[in-house]
């Protein structure tokens, strides 16, 4: 397992629902601003493969999972509240 | 065996319920006993929208107010050649080559879509604002224009090619770069003994080189290399013949011109086989005609020369000479006129007699009676015969039955017994003044005898019977040149 010292984030969405779309946009914005060059985002569309929800016990969509750094962190919603996201992911504001 | 789904931790469950309650989520995952996990959307209104976008055969994306791509559908991934991960998060304008499209709601504009490892694709871009949560995003739809365009171009080119071929009166075929016939004009289909489309050119039209230079040129190529050459290189005007029973006698001119597309790549060629036969026949006929004309002109000059010489000898004075000579020349001219009018093919004997003797028949046709079977005279006898008739008539007008107010001439003829290519013609003068063979009965008779024997290859006998001059001519009408005698029925004039 390679050492990655950035943020590895996984965002679970449901196709094109408004909140899914908004979550994607917001996440990218936040990362660009507060984690420039120190993040990787993976978008998982549960509409395409619902079984992927099992891994992280996803029930509500959208849900953001911080895989790295550990421990696992979870934020539910469209991430429009930047403050809440930074706190939830434990990111020091830039 | 996959792990059975764990129940979420208490804290998480609480958070989830709260989130749903607050309206932070718009979809949930539900675990069904048999079907497994399923995504349920919480807002029914989104469903048609989702279906619309997902099921579109067009590429679609959603862009945020700042122009960042938020979502792309599968079709757009196909169109661009990038997976969604490489597209989401990019600037919308970065998708396009050159000028990015100016998005005006509900208006379609054209743009050039960049593709992964491929040429840019022409696309139609349509957009509409949509609201997501509290922001206004833009739905953008991209339609592949290239397929339509290409298909249209191909269809148009096909139609054009077909109409050109349909109009072609020549044998024209279109070859693919590998030498197969893809299109053929009607005439080409006729020439080929089997349907040509689909075959190699050398197979559909087996060739023989026509002229000796061409034999060398074509012989250098095997059927395969000939096909390859015709499909790709220009090739002008080689005379060939087609093998095969049907076309054995026809000569053709083979020409080929390769076709290139915008990228200078050979896309085939157009090969034509121009029927030379007509042209050749016309050429040959013209050559023949020129030679014939030459021959005739020489003849005429010789005749004129001889007539002049003879007339000089028999004319006492220059005045007599002038008179006699001009008369004879006029007869010659009339004969040639006749020939020209009938295009040197010939003339019927009755017509010729009528024409030459017209001056003596103007008042009364019965004065010179003409009767006999209709016979087409070949051109070469027209002049000599005219001259003979002219002499006979002149003599009759000077001394014989055409000299006074009474007297007439009966001209009759028949085909000689047993030889249907020879004519026996009789000139019988009656009821005129008694005639005596004079000392110089002179040039007239001598000319007649000479012309008949020399130019008509026949025999003549002139009898100065007191009742009236009688002249019999017999001569062949079949010769090396000219058509044979044709009897058309009997004619009485």
Contacts between the chains, C-beta under 8 A, distances in Angstrom:
chain1	res1	chain2	res2	distance
A	14	B	26	7.4
A	14	B	27	3.7
A	14	B	39	5.1
A	14	B	41	6.5
A	15	B	50	5.3
A	15	B	54	6.6
A	16	B	46	7.4
A	16	B	49	6.8
A	16	B	50	5.1
A	16	B	53	5.5
A	16	B	54	7.2
A	16	B	62	6.6
A	16	B	71	5.5
A	17	B	26	4.7
A	17	B	27	5.5
A	17	B	41	6.2
A	17	B	43	7.2
A	17	B	46	5.2
A	17	B	50	7.2
A	18	B	26	6.3
A	18	B	43	7.8
A	18	B	46	6.6
A	18	B	131	7.8
A	18	B	132	4.1
A	18	B	133	5.6
A	19	B	24	7.4
A	19	B	25	6.5
A	19	B	26	4.5
A	19	B	27	7.8
A	19	B	132	7.8
A	19	B	133	6.5
A	20	B	26	7.4
A	20	B	27	7.3
A	20	B	71	7.6
A	21	B	62	5.5
A	21	B	70	4.6
A	21	B	71	5.3
A	21	B	132	5.1
A	21	B	137	6.7
A	22	B	70	7.8
A	22	B	132	5.2
A	22	B	133	4.6
A	22	B	135	6.9
A	24	B	70	5.0
A	24	B	71	6.7
A	24	B	88	6.2
A	24	B	89	7.7
A	25	B	64	4.5
A	25	B	68	6.3
A	25	B	70	4.8
A	25	B	135	7.9
A	25	B	137	8.0
A	28	B	68	6.6
A	28	B	88	7.9
A	28	B	89	4.8
A	29	B	68	7.9
A	41	B	89	7.6
A	42	B	85	7.6
A	43	B	84	7.3
A	43	B	85	6.7
A	43	B	88	6.3
A	46	B	27	7.6
A	46	B	29	6.4
A	46	B	37	8.0
A	46	B	39	5.0
A	47	B	39	5.6
A	47	B	50	7.7
A	50	B	29	6.3
A	50	B	36	7.1
A	50	B	37	4.2
A	50	B	38	5.5
A	50	B	39	5.2
A	51	B	36	6.3
A	51	B	37	5.7
A	53	B	29	4.3
A	53	B	37	5.0
A	53	B	39	7.7
A	54	B	2	7.5
A	54	B	3	7.9
A	54	B	5	5.3
A	54	B	37	6.2
A	57	B	5	7.2
A	57	B	6	6.2
A	57	B	8	4.9
A	57	B	12	7.0
A	58	B	29	5.5
A	59	B	8	6.3
A	59	B	16	5.0
A	59	B	28	5.9
A	59	B	29	5.4
A	60	B	16	4.9
A	60	B	19	5.2
A	60	B	20	5.9
A	60	B	24	7.6
A	60	B	25	4.1
A	60	B	27	7.8
A	60	B	28	5.7
A	60	B	29	7.9
A	61	B	25	5.9
A	61	B	26	7.1
A	61	B	27	3.9
A	61	B	28	6.5
A	61	B	29	6.9
A	61	B	39	6.8
A	62	B	25	7.0
A	62	B	27	7.9
A	74	B	12	6.6
A	74	B	15	7.5
A	76	B	15	6.3
A	76	B	16	6.4
A	76	B	19	4.0
A	76	B	24	6.0
A	76	B	25	6.2
A	77	B	19	5.8
A	77	B	22	8.0
A	77	B	24	3.5
A	77	B	25	6.6
A	78	B	24	6.7
A	78	B	133	5.9
A	80	B	133	6.4
A	80	B	134	7.5
